[in-house]
Amino acid sequence: MNLLKISQDDKAVYGRILKLTGPIILQNLLSAFVTSADVVMLNFVGQEHISAVSLATQYATVLFMLLYGLGTGVTMLSAQYFGKGDMRAIDAVEGIALRFSIGVTLLFGLAALTVPEFMMRIFTPDPQLVEIGAGYLRNVSVAYICWGLIEIYLATLRSVGRVAVSTALNMVAFALNILLNAVFIFGLFGAPKLGAAGVALATSISRVVELILTLIVSARSRDVKLKLSYMFIRSKVLFKDFLRMAMPATLNDVSWGLAFSMYSVIIGQFLGTDMVAANSFTSLVRTFGTVLCFSVASGGGILLGQIMGNGRMEEAEKCASVLMKLTVISGIIGGLIVLAAMPFVLRFANLTETGKGFLKGMLLINTYYVMGQAVNTTLIAGVFRAGGDSRFGFICDTIDMWCYAVPLGFLAAAVLKLPPMWVYFLLCTDEFVKWPWVIRHYRSKKWLKNITRENVV
């Protein structure tokens, strides 16, 4: 079967997926622009600031994965209950997720505020990087706490199809973040020059503003609101469903995020600062390369959940098939984006000649690595979770990352002491190792389920 062959019936499904995906693409692009603005502006401050922020933000990556997992759990259940027409169940699901997100973000925020030096030493022994990164973590602690409330509410909005609203909120926050980055990094308008700490301060202020706007949107919404009182809605059935379906998704994303952060530990502890700096630019370019495929996975998963919650299983199966075709297309486009960006990034990056050599090789590897991410993310985080099947992804990713990729990376770097680019190449085989099992599970159709229940609240 030709994956890229588009029938007339497929075009209608494409339209529905892209209607949801379009605002998500814009939202993810804006997020990538904020990250790129951090790197671009810090490029004028020095390689040490870039490296320190690259390592310090690994905690934000782990927190993002945790909140993304909780948000996926919200979307997983709420999209199907929205298809069923049960809004009260959606309130209860939001409340359950808030209980977890608030507790975790408070923990991250307090740690960043009180023990940032310890957090940095996990990634690097370099005292200069520890000092710069600790200042970053202290200033970003407020952003962590706001993030937990914002992400759960925006996930609830997306699950009922209101992706444009969540995108608009993110647009304001991201634009403000970029502006404040310039102010605090370069000392504009009389502000102090704070370097890496300024990036964190800009992030915290923009998150506070985004939270205020989120509360305003919630107050004006007729049905989907952000209320702490939802945490006290009692539904044993929904709580068990959330634990059974959402928690594996959350643990999956946390496990994957922690393992991916271990890549930074391997690079930072064994491969040197040139490799760390090159990796920060590579991560930035890869983010742009995966925007389309991650957005397709998110939008397609929402549509699939709504269709399955309405009981239209044949339509859901067809939608999943179209989603796979879009995934292949988005993976190819993502690889071309990385390839096209290479000459510009190499010319711009303020790295040593050794660092630029590493950067070129890492970008070449990522021209095909994004295809592996595209297929796995769409199936595991999009198609499977839409039907409540999050356990498979958790098991698959945990085995792949913790039993294969991370041990292989430490073995190659610390024991065999292979050249840095060989270590990086081996780390980037993780997505392709799990392809056979992921695709086999997709073809089994075990994920194709209606997970809603009657009278859950």
Secondary structure, 3 states (H helix, E strand, C coil): CCCCCCCHHHHHHHHHHHHHHHHHHHHHHHHHHHHHHHHHHHHCCCHHHHHHHHHHCHHHHHHHHHHHHHHHHHHHHHHHHHHHCCHHHHHHHHHHHHHHHHHHHHHHHHHHHHCHHHHHHCCCCCHHHHHHHHHHHHHHHHHHHHHHHHHHHHHHHHHCCCHHHHHHHHHHHHHHHHHHHHHHHHCHHHCCCCCHHHHHHHHHHHHHHHHHHHHHHHHHCCCCCCCHHHHHCCCHHHHHHHHHHHHHHHHHHHHHHHHHHHHHHHHHHHHCHHHHHHHHHHHHHHHHHHHHHHHHHHHHHHHHHHHHHCCCHHHHHHHHHHHHHHHHHHHHHHHHHHHHHHHHHHHHCCCCHHHHHHHHHHHHHHHHHHHHHHHHHHHHHHHHHHCCCCHHHHHHHHHHHHHHHHHHHHHHHHHCCCCHHHHHHHHCCHHHHCHHHHHHHHHHCCCCCCCCCCCCC
